[in-house]
Amino acid sequence: MSTQFILYVLEDIDLTYAYRLLENEEMPGWLFMPKMGANTIWESWEGTKAQGGVASLNHYSKGALCEWLFSRMCGINVVGENTFAITPRPGGTLTHATATYKSIYGIVSCGWKKTEKGWNYTVSVPANCSAEISLPDGRRQTLGAGEYQF
């Protein structure tokens, strides 16, 4: 029942902890399943070996981490009518990430990439919308519709 909240709780303690669990290739860890051949998210960490082979192989609870990938890792959040907050939080050993959200207003996207000089961010805000971007280095800016790089 609490699986969907675990990355948020770990992030509140230290963002490093959330990324460590996310990137963990051992059980329990979300990368354990693809390492074992999964192309969906299993109900049980053991996949078909669990519960005599009757466990769900496309299960919601562990898949709830996708919301964290959108709202925290890539930082896409709806805050009101035609308004978004973009608050990307890169971490772990990942060198890049991108998320695209097809909102009722249009496509919102945010991505980041690690470079030799730091981080590059790309943001897309749909027409007739605005977004408040808040980067980990403290920079903040209100954006209108368009494509942006930071």
Residue pairs with C-beta under 8 A, 6 or more apart in sequence:
1 61
3 61
3 62
3 64
3 65
4 61
4 64
4 65
4 67
6 21
7 18
7 21
7 22
7 65
7 68
7 72
8 18
8 68
8 72
10 17
10 18
10 20
10 21
11 17
11 18
11 68
11 72
11 89
15 89
15 91
16 91
16 92
18 68
18 72
18 91
19 91
19 92
19 93
19 94
20 92
21 28
21 29
21 30
22 29
22 30
22 31
22 65
22 92
23 29
23 30
23 31
23 92
23 93
23 94
24 30
24 31
24 32
25 31
25 32
25 35
26 32
27 45
27 46
28 45
30 41
30 62
30 65
32 45
33 41
33 42
33 45
33 47
36 47
37 47
38 47
38 57
40 57
40 58
40 59
41 58
41 59
41 62
41 63
42 50
42 55
42 56
42 57
42 59
42 62
43 50
43 55
43 56
43 57
43 59
43 61
43 62
44 50
44 51
44 55
46 55
47 55
47 57
48 55
48 57
69 97
69 99
70 76
70 99
70 101
71 77
72 87
72 89
73 88
73 89
73 90
73 91
73 97
73 99
74 88
74 97
74 98
74 99
74 110
74 111
74 112
75 85
75 86
75 87
75 88
75 89
75 110
75 134
76 84
76 86
76 99
76 101
76 108
76 109
76 110
77 84
77 85
77 86
77 87
78 84
78 103
79 85
79 132
82 105
82 128
82 129
82 130
83 129
83 130
83 131
83 132
84 103
84 108
84 125
84 129
84 130
84 131
84 132
85 131
85 132
85 133
85 134
86 108
86 110
86 123
86 131
86 132
86 133
86 134
86 143
87 133
87 134
88 110
88 112
88 121
88 135
88 136
89 136
90 97
90 112
90 114
90 119
90 136
94 114
95 113
95 114
96 111
96 112
96 113
96 114
97 111
97 112
98 109
98 110
98 111
98 112
98 122
99 109
99 110
99 111
100 107
100 108
100 109
101 107
101 108
101 109
103 126
105 126
105 127
105 128
105 129
106 126
106 127
106 129
107 124
107 126
108 124
108 125
108 126
108 129
108 131
109 122
109 123
109 124
110 121
110 122
110 123
110 124
111 121
111 122
112 119
112 120
112 121
112 122
113 119
113 120
118 137
119 135
119 136
120 149
120 150
121 133
121 135
121 148
121 149
121 150
122 147
122 148
122 149
123 131
123 133
123 143
123 147
123 148
123 149
123 150
124 146
124 147
124 148
125 131
125 143
125 144
125 145
125 146
125 148
126 145
127 145
128 145
129 144
129 145
130 142
130 143
130 144
130 145
131 142
131 143
132 140
132 141
132 142
132 143
133 139
133 140
133 141
133 142
133 143
133 148
133 150
134 140
135 150
139 150
